[in-house]
Amino acid sequence: MEAIPLQPTFTFWDLKPGMKARIVRSCSECGHGLRLQELGLTAGTVFEVTKVAPLNDPIEICVRGSRLCVRRREALDLEIEIVE
């Protein structure tokens, strides 16, 4: 039986300004997941990191033509992948 390679999973801690990512999965049952979905951060959505605060929290992202500031601990409810 062949082993299926696992896709690397990334979090918001891995993102730097200028990087783009796609949301793979959002945990709507989690505390912040539902709020983030209401802001437009749903599965399949691509966003770009525009700024990171001096202490690395929050980060500003551009998603669906809007800019949002998201706390990294809130965004940990999202599973993302890096987009080129």
Rosetta constraint file for C-alpha pairs under 8 A:
AtomPair CA 8 CA 81 HARMONIC 7.70 0.50
AtomPair CA 9 CA 79 HARMONIC 6.90 0.50
AtomPair CA 9 CA 80 HARMONIC 6.60 0.50
AtomPair CA 9 CA 81 HARMONIC 6.38 0.50
AtomPair CA 10 CA 14 HARMONIC 6.33 0.50
AtomPair CA 10 CA 79 HARMONIC 6.75 0.50
AtomPair CA 10 CA 80 HARMONIC 5.55 0.50
AtomPair CA 10 CA 81 HARMONIC 5.86 0.50
AtomPair CA 10 CA 82 HARMONIC 7.38 0.50
AtomPair CA 11 CA 15 HARMONIC 7.41 0.50
AtomPair CA 11 CA 75 HARMONIC 7.89 0.50
AtomPair CA 11 CA 76 HARMONIC 6.37 0.50
AtomPair CA 11 CA 78 HARMONIC 7.42 0.50
AtomPair CA 11 CA 79 HARMONIC 6.46 0.50
AtomPair CA 11 CA 80 HARMONIC 6.21 0.50
AtomPair CA 12 CA 72 HARMONIC 6.06 0.50
AtomPair CA 12 CA 75 HARMONIC 6.50 0.50
AtomPair CA 12 CA 76 HARMONIC 6.73 0.50
AtomPair CA 12 CA 80 HARMONIC 7.89 0.50
AtomPair CA 13 CA 72 HARMONIC 6.90 0.50
AtomPair CA 15 CA 19 HARMONIC 6.34 0.50
AtomPair CA 15 CA 49 HARMONIC 7.18 0.50
AtomPair CA 16 CA 49 HARMONIC 6.57 0.50
AtomPair CA 16 CA 51 HARMONIC 7.98 0.50
AtomPair CA 16 CA 52 HARMONIC 7.27 0.50
AtomPair CA 17 CA 48 HARMONIC 7.75 0.50
AtomPair CA 17 CA 49 HARMONIC 4.87 0.50
AtomPair CA 17 CA 50 HARMONIC 5.09 0.50
AtomPair CA 17 CA 51 HARMONIC 5.44 0.50
AtomPair CA 17 CA 52 HARMONIC 6.58 0.50
AtomPair CA 18 CA 48 HARMONIC 6.33 0.50
AtomPair CA 18 CA 49 HARMONIC 5.47 0.50
AtomPair CA 18 CA 50 HARMONIC 5.92 0.50
AtomPair CA 19 CA 48 HARMONIC 5.73 0.50
AtomPair CA 19 CA 49 HARMONIC 5.65 0.50
AtomPair CA 19 CA 82 HARMONIC 7.56 0.50
AtomPair CA 19 CA 83 HARMONIC 7.71 0.50
AtomPair CA 19 CA 84 HARMONIC 7.94 0.50
AtomPair CA 20 CA 46 HARMONIC 6.91 0.50
AtomPair CA 20 CA 47 HARMONIC 5.64 0.50
AtomPair CA 20 CA 48 HARMONIC 4.30 0.50
AtomPair CA 20 CA 49 HARMONIC 6.42 0.50
AtomPair CA 20 CA 82 HARMONIC 6.09 0.50
AtomPair CA 20 CA 83 HARMONIC 5.27 0.50
AtomPair CA 20 CA 84 HARMONIC 6.72 0.50
AtomPair CA 21 CA 46 HARMONIC 5.60 0.50
AtomPair CA 21 CA 47 HARMONIC 5.65 0.50
AtomPair CA 21 CA 48 HARMONIC 6.48 0.50
AtomPair CA 21 CA 80 HARMONIC 6.32 0.50
AtomPair CA 21 CA 81 HARMONIC 5.45 0.50
AtomPair CA 21 CA 82 HARMONIC 4.32 0.50
AtomPair CA 21 CA 83 HARMONIC 4.86 0.50
AtomPair CA 22 CA 43 HARMONIC 7.66 0.50
AtomPair CA 22 CA 44 HARMONIC 5.92 0.50
AtomPair CA 22 CA 45 HARMONIC 5.49 0.50
AtomPair CA 22 CA 46 HARMONIC 4.27 0.50
AtomPair CA 22 CA 47 HARMONIC 6.44 0.50
AtomPair CA 22 CA 80 HARMONIC 5.51 0.50
AtomPair CA 22 CA 81 HARMONIC 5.37 0.50
AtomPair CA 22 CA 82 HARMONIC 6.42 0.50
AtomPair CA 22 CA 83 HARMONIC 6.42 0.50
AtomPair CA 23 CA 41 HARMONIC 7.22 0.50
AtomPair CA 23 CA 42 HARMONIC 6.53 0.50
AtomPair CA 23 CA 43 HARMONIC 4.96 0.50
AtomPair CA 23 CA 44 HARMONIC 5.33 0.50
AtomPair CA 23 CA 45 HARMONIC 5.53 0.50
AtomPair CA 23 CA 46 HARMONIC 6.55 0.50
AtomPair CA 23 CA 78 HARMONIC 6.70 0.50
AtomPair CA 23 CA 79 HARMONIC 6.01 0.50
AtomPair CA 23 CA 80 HARMONIC 4.45 0.50
AtomPair CA 23 CA 81 HARMONIC 6.56 0.50
AtomPair CA 24 CA 43 HARMONIC 5.17 0.50
AtomPair CA 24 CA 44 HARMONIC 6.02 0.50
AtomPair CA 24 CA 78 HARMONIC 7.53 0.50
AtomPair CA 24 CA 79 HARMONIC 5.41 0.50
AtomPair CA 24 CA 80 HARMONIC 5.10 0.50
AtomPair CA 24 CA 81 HARMONIC 6.64 0.50
AtomPair CA 25 CA 42 HARMONIC 7.43 0.50
AtomPair CA 25 CA 43 HARMONIC 5.21 0.50
AtomPair CA 25 CA 78 HARMONIC 5.92 0.50
AtomPair CA 25 CA 79 HARMONIC 5.07 0.50
AtomPair CA 25 CA 80 HARMONIC 7.04 0.50
AtomPair CA 26 CA 33 HARMONIC 6.08 0.50
AtomPair CA 26 CA 37 HARMONIC 7.51 0.50
AtomPair CA 26 CA 41 HARMONIC 7.98 0.50
AtomPair CA 26 CA 42 HARMONIC 6.46 0.50
AtomPair CA 26 CA 43 HARMONIC 6.35 0.50
AtomPair CA 26 CA 77 HARMONIC 6.20 0.50
AtomPair CA 26 CA 78 HARMONIC 4.67 0.50
AtomPair CA 26 CA 79 HARMONIC 6.35 0.50
AtomPair CA 27 CA 33 HARMONIC 5.15 0.50
AtomPair CA 27 CA 34 HARMONIC 7.41 0.50
AtomPair CA 27 CA 77 HARMONIC 5.60 0.50
AtomPair CA 27 CA 78 HARMONIC 6.47 0.50
AtomPair CA 28 CA 32 HARMONIC 7.75 0.50
AtomPair CA 28 CA 33 HARMONIC 4.63 0.50
AtomPair CA 28 CA 34 HARMONIC 4.68 0.50
AtomPair CA 28 CA 37 HARMONIC 7.53 0.50
AtomPair CA 29 CA 33 HARMONIC 6.71 0.50
AtomPair CA 29 CA 34 HARMONIC 7.00 0.50
AtomPair CA 30 CA 34 HARMONIC 7.19 0.50
AtomPair CA 30 CA 77 HARMONIC 6.64 0.50
AtomPair CA 32 CA 36 HARMONIC 6.28 0.50
AtomPair CA 32 CA 74 HARMONIC 5.49 0.50
AtomPair CA 32 CA 75 HARMONIC 7.49 0.50
AtomPair CA 32 CA 77 HARMONIC 6.74 0.50
AtomPair CA 33 CA 37 HARMONIC 6.23 0.50
AtomPair CA 33 CA 74 HARMONIC 7.55 0.50
AtomPair CA 33 CA 75 HARMONIC 7.68 0.50
AtomPair CA 33 CA 77 HARMONIC 5.57 0.50
AtomPair CA 33 CA 78 HARMONIC 7.09 0.50
AtomPair CA 34 CA 38 HARMONIC 6.31 0.50
AtomPair CA 35 CA 39 HARMONIC 6.51 0.50
AtomPair CA 36 CA 40 HARMONIC 6.65 0.50
AtomPair CA 36 CA 41 HARMONIC 5.44 0.50
AtomPair CA 36 CA 42 HARMONIC 7.69 0.50
AtomPair CA 36 CA 75 HARMONIC 7.73 0.50
AtomPair CA 37 CA 41 HARMONIC 4.73 0.50
AtomPair CA 37 CA 42 HARMONIC 5.19 0.50
AtomPair CA 40 CA 45 HARMONIC 7.85 0.50
AtomPair CA 40 CA 63 HARMONIC 7.58 0.50
AtomPair CA 40 CA 64 HARMONIC 7.58 0.50
AtomPair CA 41 CA 45 HARMONIC 6.30 0.50
AtomPair CA 41 CA 63 HARMONIC 7.74 0.50
AtomPair CA 45 CA 63 HARMONIC 7.74 0.50
AtomPair CA 46 CA 63 HARMONIC 6.84 0.50
AtomPair CA 46 CA 83 HARMONIC 7.99 0.50
AtomPair CA 47 CA 61 HARMONIC 6.46 0.50
AtomPair CA 47 CA 62 HARMONIC 5.61 0.50
AtomPair CA 47 CA 63 HARMONIC 4.70 0.50
AtomPair CA 47 CA 64 HARMONIC 7.50 0.50
AtomPair CA 48 CA 61 HARMONIC 5.44 0.50
AtomPair CA 48 CA 62 HARMONIC 5.25 0.50
AtomPair CA 48 CA 63 HARMONIC 6.81 0.50
AtomPair CA 49 CA 59 HARMONIC 7.14 0.50
AtomPair CA 49 CA 60 HARMONIC 6.01 0.50
AtomPair CA 49 CA 61 HARMONIC 4.38 0.50
AtomPair CA 49 CA 62 HARMONIC 6.43 0.50
AtomPair CA 50 CA 59 HARMONIC 7.74 0.50
AtomPair CA 50 CA 60 HARMONIC 5.54 0.50
AtomPair CA 50 CA 61 HARMONIC 5.31 0.50
AtomPair CA 50 CA 62 HARMONIC 6.59 0.50
AtomPair CA 51 CA 59 HARMONIC 5.80 0.50
AtomPair CA 51 CA 60 HARMONIC 4.96 0.50
AtomPair CA 51 CA 61 HARMONIC 7.06 0.50
AtomPair CA 52 CA 56 HARMONIC 5.59 0.50
AtomPair CA 52 CA 57 HARMONIC 6.66 0.50
AtomPair CA 52 CA 58 HARMONIC 6.48 0.50
AtomPair CA 52 CA 59 HARMONIC 4.46 0.50
AtomPair CA 52 CA 60 HARMONIC 6.23 0.50
AtomPair CA 53 CA 57 HARMONIC 5.37 0.50
AtomPair CA 53 CA 58 HARMONIC 5.74 0.50
AtomPair CA 53 CA 59 HARMONIC 6.06 0.50
AtomPair CA 57 CA 70 HARMONIC 7.99 0.50
AtomPair CA 57 CA 71 HARMONIC 5.84 0.50
AtomPair CA 57 CA 72 HARMONIC 6.17 0.50
AtomPair CA 58 CA 69 HARMONIC 6.12 0.50
AtomPair CA 58 CA 70 HARMONIC 5.41 0.50
AtomPair CA 58 CA 71 HARMONIC 4.39 0.50
AtomPair CA 58 CA 72 HARMONIC 6.13 0.50
AtomPair CA 59 CA 69 HARMONIC 5.53 0.50
AtomPair CA 59 CA 70 HARMONIC 5.51 0.50
AtomPair CA 59 CA 71 HARMONIC 6.46 0.50
AtomPair CA 59 CA 72 HARMONIC 7.12 0.50
AtomPair CA 60 CA 67 HARMONIC 6.60 0.50
AtomPair CA 60 CA 68 HARMONIC 5.51 0.50
AtomPair CA 60 CA 69 HARMONIC 4.31 0.50
AtomPair CA 60 CA 70 HARMONIC 6.33 0.50
AtomPair CA 61 CA 67 HARMONIC 5.53 0.50
AtomPair CA 61 CA 68 HARMONIC 5.35 0.50
AtomPair CA 61 CA 69 HARMONIC 6.36 0.50
AtomPair CA 61 CA 70 HARMONIC 7.56 0.50
AtomPair CA 62 CA 66 HARMONIC 5.49 0.50
AtomPair CA 62 CA 67 HARMONIC 4.43 0.50
AtomPair CA 62 CA 68 HARMONIC 6.41 0.50
AtomPair CA 63 CA 67 HARMONIC 6.28 0.50
AtomPair CA 63 CA 68 HARMONIC 7.40 0.50
AtomPair CA 70 CA 74 HARMONIC 7.03 0.50
AtomPair CA 70 CA 75 HARMONIC 6.77 0.50
AtomPair CA 71 CA 75 HARMONIC 6.37 0.50
AtomPair CA 72 CA 76 HARMONIC 6.31 0.50
AtomPair CA 73 CA 77 HARMONIC 7.95 0.50
